Amino acid sequence: MSNPIIPEPVALRLDENGDYRVGNTRVLLDLVIHAFEDGATPEEIVQSYDILQLADVYSVIAYYLRHRAEVQEYLKHRDEEAEKVRAKIEAQQGDMAEFRKRLLARKPRFPPEPV
């Protein structure tokens, strides 16, 4: 008798930008893990991201539970990169309060003031 059980790989793929996606979707690993850490069940995660397959979410969570340190390191690196990008954008934009004030000064008043 042959064994009918065939192991399947984890439902993760590395995209061209170096980001991990779940299954054949554009949903980031980060989103699934953060939702799981916030207490969401795999079923609730699939309800939030209905493009996901329930088996893929279970697969990713099982991988996370077995490789927590590696996944946490990946997520930490992603957070650090996001912080660098945010700091760069903020530095280019300058003071946001001043920027908002300038935008509001250009905004037409509604209704217009009577003449």
C-alpha positions as CSV (number, residue, x, y, z in Angstrom):
1,M,0.0,0.0,0.0
2,S,1.4,3.4,-1.0
3,N,1.1,6.3,1.4
4,P,-1.6,8.7,0.2
5,I,-0.4,11.6,2.4
6,I,1.7,14.1,0.5
7,P,3.4,16.9,2.4
8,E,2.7,20.4,1.1
9,P,4.9,23.4,1.3
10,V,4.0,26.4,3.5
11,A,1.6,28.8,1.8
12,L,4.2,31.6,1.6
13,R,6.0,33.1,-1.3
14,L,8.6,35.7,-1.6
15,D,7.7,38.4,-4.2
16,E,10.0,40.5,-6.4
17,N,10.3,43.2,-3.7
18,G,11.4,40.7,-1.0
19,D,8.0,40.7,0.8
20,Y,6.4,37.5,1.9
21,R,2.8,37.0,0.6
22,V,0.3,34.4,1.7
23,G,-0.6,31.8,-1.0
24,N,-1.1,33.2,-4.4
25,T,-2.5,36.5,-3.1
26,R,-1.0,40.0,-2.5
27,V,-1.8,39.7,1.3
28,L,1.3,40.3,3.3
29,L,2.5,37.8,5.9
30,D,2.7,40.8,8.3
31,L,-1.1,41.4,8.1
32,V,-1.9,37.7,8.9
33,I,0.6,37.5,11.8
34,H,-0.4,40.8,13.3
35,A,-4.1,39.8,13.1
36,F,-3.3,36.5,14.7
37,E,-1.3,38.1,17.5
38,D,-4.2,40.5,18.1
39,G,-6.4,37.5,18.8
40,A,-8.1,36.9,15.5
41,T,-8.8,33.3,14.6
42,P,-7.8,31.9,11.1
43,E,-11.5,32.1,10.2
44,E,-11.7,35.8,11.2
45,I,-8.6,36.5,9.2
46,V,-10.2,34.9,6.1
47,Q,-13.3,37.0,6.7
48,S,-11.2,40.2,6.8
49,Y,-9.2,39.2,3.7
50,D,-11.7,37.1,1.7
51,I,-9.1,36.4,-1.0
52,L,-7.2,34.1,1.4
53,Q,-7.8,30.4,1.6
54,L,-8.5,29.1,5.1
55,A,-5.9,26.3,4.7
56,D,-3.3,28.8,3.7
57,V,-3.9,30.9,6.8
58,Y,-3.6,27.8,9.0
59,S,-0.4,26.8,7.2
60,V,1.1,30.3,7.7
61,I,0.1,30.4,11.4
62,A,1.5,26.9,11.9
63,Y,4.8,28.0,10.3
64,Y,4.8,31.1,12.5
65,L,4.3,29.0,15.6
66,R,7.2,26.7,14.7
67,H,9.5,29.5,13.6
68,R,8.5,32.4,15.8
69,A,12.0,33.9,16.2
70,E,12.7,34.0,12.5
71,V,9.3,35.5,11.6
72,Q,9.6,38.1,14.4
73,E,13.0,39.0,13.1
74,Y,11.6,39.4,9.6
75,L,8.7,41.6,11.0
76,K,11.1,43.6,13.1
77,H,13.2,44.3,10.0
78,R,10.1,45.3,8.0
79,D,9.1,47.7,10.8
80,E,12.6,49.3,10.8
81,E,12.5,49.7,7.1
82,A,9.0,51.3,7.3
83,E,10.3,53.7,10.0
84,K,13.2,54.8,7.8
85,V,10.8,55.5,4.9
86,R,8.4,57.4,7.2
87,A,11.3,59.5,8.6
88,K,12.6,60.2,5.1
89,I,9.1,61.3,3.9
90,E,8.6,63.5,7.0
91,A,12.0,65.1,6.5
92,Q,11.2,65.9,2.9
93,Q,7.8,67.4,3.9
94,G,9.0,69.4,6.8
95,D,6.7,70.5,9.6
96,M,3.3,68.9,9.0
97,A,1.5,71.5,11.1
98,E,2.9,74.3,8.8
99,F,2.1,72.3,5.7
100,R,-1.5,71.8,6.9
101,K,-1.8,75.5,7.6
102,R,-0.7,76.4,4.1
103,L,-3.1,73.9,2.5
104,L,-6.0,75.3,4.6
105,A,-5.1,78.8,3.6
106,R,-5.5,77.8,-0.1
107,K,-8.8,76.1,0.4
108,P,-11.9,78.1,-0.8
109,R,-14.4,78.9,1.9
110,F,-17.9,77.3,1.6
111,P,-20.3,78.8,1.5
112,P,-18.6,81.9,0.1
113,E,-18.7,85.0,2.3
114,P,-21.4,87.5,1.1
115,V,-20.1,90.3,-1.0
